Amino acid sequence: MKILHLKPAEGLVIRDPATGRPIPAHGASVPASPFWRRLARHGDVVETTAAEIAAGEAPEAAPPEAAPAEATQAETGKAARKAKE
């Protein structure tokens, strides 16, 4: 079966009917089915290349340091009980 390399048009989220998950903004390789061809014809997805898809899947730089986590409900409850004592 022929494969299409597509990505969502700017500002759209397009779900893969086989998985129910959105295709990534950098694109995905999908089977050339009537569903994908119709979306391409209507401008909901645009053609891209396998190289552009692979470049978008490359790991990005390490994420910035995460902010400290909020206190859990159990921790805040313990603190409140200690304050009352």
C-alpha distances in whole Angstrom, upper triangle without the diagonal:
4,6,10,13,16,19,22,24,27,29,26,25,22,20,17,17,16,18,21,22,22,20,22,24,22,19,16,12,10,7,7,9,12,14,13,14,17,18,17,19,22,23,22,19,20,17,18,17,16,20,21,19,21,24,24,23,26,29,32,36,38,38,42,44,44,47,49,48,50,53,51,53,55,56,58,59,61,62,63,65,67,68,70,72
4,7,10,13,16,19,21,25,27,24,23,20,20,17,17,16,19,21,21,21,18,20,21,20,16,14,10,9,6,5,9,12,14,12,12,15,16,15,17,20,20,20,17,16,14,15,14,13,17,18,17,18,22,22,22,24,28,30,34,36,37,40,43,43,46,48,47,49,52,51,53,55,56,57,59,61,62,63,65,67,68,70,72
4,7,10,13,16,18,22,24,21,20,17,17,14,15,15,17,19,18,18,15,16,18,16,13,10,6,6,5,5,9,12,13,10,11,15,15,13,16,19,18,17,14,14,11,12,11,10,14,15,13,15,18,18,18,21,24,26,30,32,33,36,39,39,42,45,44,46,49,48,50,52,53,54,56,58,58,60,62,63,64,66,68
4,6,10,13,15,18,20,18,17,15,15,13,15,15,17,18,17,16,13,14,15,14,10,8,6,5,6,6,9,11,12,8,9,12,12,10,13,15,14,14,11,10,8,9,9,9,13,13,11,14,17,16,17,20,23,25,29,31,32,35,38,38,41,43,42,44,47,47,49,51,52,53,55,57,57,59,61,62,63,65,67
4,7,11,13,16,18,16,16,14,15,13,16,16,17,18,17,15,11,12,12,10,7,6,5,6,9,9,12,14,14,10,11,14,13,11,14,16,14,13,10,8,6,5,6,6,10,9,8,11,13,13,14,17,20,22,25,28,28,31,35,35,37,40,40,42,45,44,46,49,49,50,53,54,55,56,59,60,61,63,65
4,7,9,12,14,13,12,10,12,11,14,15,16,16,15,12,9,10,9,9,5,6,6,7,10,10,12,14,12,9,10,12,10,8,12,13,11,10,6,5,5,5,8,9,12,10,9,12,14,12,14,17,20,21,25,27,27,30,33,33,36,39,38,40,43,43,44,47,48,48,51,53,53,54,57,58,58,61,63
4,6,9,11,10,10,9,11,11,14,16,16,16,13,10,7,7,6,6,4,6,9,10,13,14,15,16,14,11,12,14,11,10,13,13,11,9,5,6,6,7,9,11,13,10,8,12,13,11,13,16,18,19,23,25,25,27,31,30,33,36,35,37,40,40,42,44,45,45,48,50,50,51,54,55,55,58,60
4,6,8,6,6,6,9,11,14,16,16,15,13,9,7,8,6,8,7,9,12,12,15,15,16,16,14,11,13,13,9,9,13,12,9,6,4,6,9,10,13,15,16,13,12,16,16,13,15,18,20,21,24,26,25,28,31,30,32,35,34,36,39,38,40,43,44,44,46,48,49,49,52,54,54,56,58
4,6,6,8,9,12,14,17,19,19,18,16,13,11,11,8,10,10,13,15,15,18,17,18,18,15,13,14,13,10,9,12,10,7,5,5,6,9,11,14,17,18,15,14,18,18,15,18,21,23,22,26,28,27,29,32,32,33,36,36,37,40,40,42,45,46,46,48,50,50,51,54,55,55,57,60
4,6,9,11,14,17,20,22,22,20,18,14,13,12,8,11,12,15,18,18,21,21,22,22,19,16,18,17,13,13,15,13,10,9,9,9,12,13,16,19,19,16,16,19,18,15,18,21,22,21,24,26,25,27,30,29,31,34,34,35,38,39,40,43,44,44,46,49,48,49,52,53,53,55,58
4,7,10,13,16,19,22,21,18,16,13,13,12,9,12,13,16,19,20,23,23,23,23,20,18,19,18,14,15,17,15,12,10,11,12,15,16,19,21,22,18,18,21,20,17,19,22,23,22,24,26,24,26,29,28,29,32,31,32,36,36,37,41,41,41,43,46,45,46,49,50,50,52,55
4,6,10,13,15,18,17,15,13,10,10,11,9,12,12,14,17,17,20,20,20,19,16,14,16,15,12,13,15,13,10,7,8,11,14,15,19,20,22,18,17,20,20,17,19,22,23,23,26,27,25,27,30,29,30,33,32,33,36,36,37,40,41,41,43,46,46,46,49,51,51,52,55
4,7,10,13,15,14,12,10,6,7,8,8,12,11,13,16,15,18,19,19,19,15,14,16,16,12,14,16,14,13,9,9,12,15,16,19,20,21,18,16,19,20,16,17,21,22,22,25,26,24,26,29,27,29,31,30,31,34,34,35,38,39,39,41,43,44,44,47,49,49,51,53
4,7,9,12,11,9,8,5,6,9,9,12,10,11,13,12,15,15,15,15,11,10,13,13,9,11,14,13,12,8,8,11,14,15,18,18,20,18,16,19,20,17,17,21,22,23,26,28,26,29,31,30,32,34,33,34,37,36,37,40,41,41,43,46,46,47,49,51,51,53,56
4,6,9,8,6,5,4,6,9,11,14,12,11,13,12,14,15,14,15,11,11,14,14,11,14,16,15,15,11,11,14,16,17,19,19,21,19,16,19,21,18,18,21,23,24,27,28,26,29,31,30,32,34,32,33,36,35,36,38,40,40,42,44,45,46,48,50,51,52,55
4,5,6,5,6,6,6,10,13,14,11,10,11,9,11,12,12,13,10,9,13,13,11,13,16,16,16,13,12,14,15,16,18,17,20,19,16,18,20,18,17,21,22,24,28,28,28,31,33,32,34,36,34,35,38,37,38,40,42,42,44,46,47,48,50,52,53,54,57
4,6,5,8,9,10,14,16,18,15,13,13,10,11,13,11,12,9,10,13,13,12,15,17,17,17,14,14,17,18,19,21,20,24,22,19,22,24,22,21,25,26,28,31,32,31,34,36,34,36,38,36,37,40,38,39,41,43,44,45,47,49,49,51,53,54,56,58
4,6,8,11,11,14,17,19,16,13,13,10,10,13,11,13,11,11,15,16,15,17,20,20,20,17,16,19,19,20,21,20,23,22,19,21,24,21,20,24,25,27,31,31,31,34,36,34,37,38,36,38,40,38,39,41,43,44,45,47,49,50,51,53,54,56,58
4,5,8,10,13,16,17,15,13,13,11,13,16,15,17,14,14,18,18,17,19,22,22,21,18,17,20,20,21,22,20,23,22,18,20,22,20,18,22,23,25,28,28,28,31,32,31,33,35,33,34,36,34,36,37,39,40,42,44,45,46,48,50,51,52,54
4,7,9,12,15,17,15,14,15,13,15,17,16,17,14,14,18,18,16,18,21,20,20,17,16,19,20,21,23,22,24,23,19,21,23,21,19,23,24,25,28,29,27,30,32,30,32,33,31,32,34,33,34,36,38,39,40,42,43,44,46,48,49,50,53
4,6,9,12,14,13,12,14,13,15,18,17,18,15,15,18,18,16,18,21,20,20,16,15,18,19,19,21,20,22,20,17,18,20,17,16,20,20,21,25,25,24,27,28,27,29,30,29,30,32,31,32,35,36,37,38,41,42,43,45,46,47,49,51
4,6,9,11,10,10,13,12,15,17,17,18,14,13,17,17,14,16,19,18,17,13,12,15,16,16,18,18,20,18,15,17,18,15,15,18,19,20,23,24,23,25,28,26,28,30,29,30,33,32,33,36,37,38,39,42,42,43,46,47,48,50,52
4,7,8,6,6,9,10,13,15,15,17,14,12,15,16,13,14,17,17,15,12,10,12,13,13,15,14,16,14,11,14,15,12,12,16,17,18,22,23,22,25,28,27,29,32,30,32,35,34,36,38,39,40,42,44,45,46,48,50,50,52,55
4,5,5,7,10,12,16,17,18,20,17,15,18,19,15,16,19,19,16,14,11,12,13,12,14,13,14,12,9,11,12,9,9,13,14,15,18,20,19,22,25,24,27,29,28,30,33,33,35,37,38,39,41,43,43,45,47,49,49,51,53
4,5,9,12,14,18,19,20,21,18,15,18,19,15,15,18,18,15,12,10,11,12,11,13,14,14,11,9,12,12,8,10,13,15,15,18,20,19,22,25,24,27,30,29,31,34,34,36,39,39,40,42,44,44,46,48,50,50,52,54
4,7,11,13,17,18,20,22,19,16,18,20,16,15,19,19,16,14,11,11,11,9,10,10,10,7,6,9,8,5,8,11,13,13,17,19,19,22,25,25,28,31,31,33,36,36,39,41,41,42,45,46,46,48,51,52,52,54,57
4,7,9,13,14,16,18,16,13,15,17,14,13,17,17,14,12,9,9,9,7,9,9,10,8,5,9,10,8,9,13,15,16,20,22,22,25,28,28,31,34,33,35,38,38,40,43,43,44,46,48,48,50,52,54,54,56,58
4,6,10,12,14,16,14,11,14,16,14,13,17,18,16,14,11,11,10,9,9,8,11,10,6,9,11,10,10,13,16,18,22,23,24,27,30,30,32,35,34,36,39,39,41,43,44,45,47,49,49,51,53,54,55,57,59
4,7,9,12,15,14,11,13,16,14,13,17,18,17,15,12,12,10,9,9,7,11,11,8,10,13,12,12,15,18,21,24,26,27,30,33,33,36,38,37,40,42,42,44,46,47,48,50,52,52,54,56,57,58,60,62
4,6,8,11,10,8,10,13,12,12,15,17,16,14,12,12,11,12,12,11,14,14,12,14,17,16,15,19,21,24,27,29,29,33,35,35,38,40,39,41,44,43,44,46,48,49,50,52,53,55,57,58,59,61,63
4,6,9,9,8,10,13,13,13,15,17,17,16,14,14,13,14,14,13,17,17,15,17,20,19,19,22,25,27,31,33,33,37,39,39,41,44,42,44,47,46,47,49,51,52,53,55,56,58,60,61,62,64,66
4,7,8,6,7,10,11,10,12,15,16,15,13,13,12,14,14,14,18,18,16,19,22,21,21,25,28,30,33,35,36,39,42,41,44,46,45,47,49,48,50,52,53,54,56,58,59,60,62,64,65,67,69
4,5,6,6,9,10,11,12,14,16,15,13,15,14,17,18,18,21,21,19,22,25,23,23,27,30,32,35,37,37,40,43,42,44,47,45,47,49,48,49,52,53,54,55,58,59,60,62,64,64,66,68
4,6,5,6,9,10,10,12,14,14,13,15,15,18,20,20,24,23,21,24,27,26,26,30,32,34,38,39,39,42,45,44,46,48,47,48,50,49,50,53,54,55,56,59,60,60,63,65,65,67,69
4,6,5,6,9,10,11,13,11,11,14,14,17,19,20,23,22,20,23,25,24,24,28,30,31,35,37,36,39,42,40,42,45,43,44,47,46,47,49,51,51,53,55,56,57,59,61,62,63,66
4,5,5,6,9,10,11,9,8,10,11,13,15,16,20,18,17,20,22,20,21,25,27,28,32,34,34,37,39,38,41,43,42,43,46,45,46,49,50,51,52,55,56,56,59,61,61,63,65
4,5,5,6,9,10,10,9,10,10,14,16,17,21,20,18,22,24,22,23,27,30,31,35,37,36,39,42,42,44,46,45,47,49,49,50,52,54,54,56,58,59,60,62,64,64,66,69
4,5,5,6,9,9,9,11,13,16,19,20,23,22,21,24,26,24,25,29,32,33,36,38,37,40,43,42,44,47,45,46,49,48,49,52,53,54,55,58,59,59,62,64,64,65,68
4,5,5,6,5,6,9,11,14,17,19,21,20,18,22,23,21,23,26,29,29,33,35,34,37,39,38,40,43,42,43,46,45,46,49,50,50,52,55,55,56,58,60,60,62,65
4,5,5,6,5,6,8,11,14,16,19,17,17,20,22,20,22,25,28,29,32,34,34,37,40,39,41,44,43,44,47,47,48,51,52,52,54,57,57,58,61,62,62,64,67
4,6,8,8,9,11,14,17,20,22,21,20,24,25,24,26,29,32,32,36,38,37,40,43,42,44,47,46,47,51,50,51,54,55,55,57,60,60,61,63,65,65,67,70
4,6,8,10,12,16,19,22,24,22,21,25,26,24,26,29,32,32,35,38,37,39,42,41,43,46,44,45,48,48,49,52,53,53,55,58,58,58,61,63,63,64,67
4,5,7,10,13,17,19,21,19,19,22,23,21,23,26,29,29,32,34,33,36,39,38,40,43,42,43,46,46,47,50,51,51,53,56,56,57,59,61,61,63,66
4,7,10,13,17,19,21,18,17,21,22,19,21,25,27,27,30,32,31,33,36,35,37,40,39,40,43,43,44,47,48,48,50,52,53,53,56,58,58,59,62
4,7,9,13,15,17,15,14,17,18,16,18,21,24,24,28,30,29,32,35,34,36,39,38,40,43,42,44,47,48,48,50,52,53,53,56,58,58,60,62
4,7,10,13,15,12,12,16,17,15,18,21,23,24,27,30,29,32,35,35,37,40,40,41,45,44,46,49,50,50,52,55,55,56,58,60,60,62,65
4,7,10,12,10,11,14,15,14,17,19,23,23,27,30,30,33,36,36,38,42,41,43,46,46,48,51,51,52,54,56,56,58,60,61,62,64,66
4,7,8,7,7,11,11,11,14,16,19,20,24,27,27,30,33,34,36,40,39,42,45,45,47,49,50,51,53,55,55,56,59,60,60,63,65
4,5,5,6,9,10,11,13,15,18,20,23,26,27,30,34,34,37,40,40,43,46,46,48,50,51,52,54,56,56,58,60,61,62,64,66
4,6,5,6,9,10,11,13,16,18,22,25,26,29,32,33,36,39,39,41,44,44,47,49,49,50,53,54,55,56,59,60,60,63,65
4,5,5,6,9,10,11,15,16,19,23,24,27,31,32,35,38,38,41,44,44,47,49,49,50,53,54,54,56,59,59,60,62,64
4,5,5,6,9,10,14,15,18,21,22,25,29,29,32,36,36,38,42,42,45,47,47,48,50,52,52,54,56,57,57,60,62
4,5,5,6,9,12,14,18,20,21,24,28,28,31,34,34,36,40,40,42,44,44,46,48,50,50,52,54,55,55,58,60
4,5,5,7,10,12,16,19,20,23,27,27,31,33,34,36,39,39,42,44,44,45,48,49,50,51,54,55,55,58,60
4,5,5,9,10,13,17,18,21,25,26,29,32,32,35,38,39,42,44,43,45,47,49,49,51,53,54,54,57,59
4,6,8,9,13,15,16,19,23,23,26,29,30,32,36,36,39,41,41,42,44,46,46,48,50,51,51,54,56
4,6,9,12,14,15,19,22,22,26,28,29,31,34,34,37,39,39,40,43,44,44,46,49,49,50,53,55
4,6,10,12,14,17,20,22,25,28,28,31,34,35,38,39,39,41,43,44,44,47,49,49,50,53,55
4,7,9,11,14,17,18,22,24,25,28,31,31,35,36,36,37,40,41,41,43,46,46,47,50,51
4,6,8,11,14,16,19,22,23,26,30,31,34,36,35,36,39,40,40,42,44,45,45,48,50
4,6,9,12,14,18,21,22,25,28,30,33,35,34,35,38,39,38,41,43,43,44,47,48
4,6,9,11,15,17,19,22,25,27,30,31,30,32,35,35,35,37,40,40,40,43,45
4,7,8,11,14,16,19,22,24,27,29,28,29,32,33,32,34,37,37,37,40,42
4,6,9,12,14,18,21,23,26,28,26,27,31,31,30,33,35,35,35,38,40
4,7,9,12,15,18,20,24,25,23,24,28,28,27,30,32,32,32,35,37
4,6,8,12,15,17,20,22,20,21,25,25,24,27,29,29,29,33,34
4,6,9,12,15,18,20,18,18,22,23,21,24,27,26,26,29,31
4,7,9,12,15,17,14,15,19,19,18,20,23,23,23,26,28
4,6,8,12,14,12,13,16,17,16,19,21,21,22,25,26
4,6,9,11,10,10,13,15,14,16,18,19,19,22,24
4,7,8,6,6,10,11,10,12,15,15,16,19,20
4,5,5,6,9,10,11,12,15,16,17,19,21
4,5,5,6,9,10,11,12,14,15,17,19
4,6,5,6,9,10,11,13,14,16,17
4,5,5,6,9,10,11,12,15,16
4,5,5,6,9,10,11,13,15
4,5,5,6,9,10,11,13
4,5,5,6,9,10,11
4,5,5,6,9,10
4,5,5,6,9
4,5,5,7
4,5,5
4,6
4
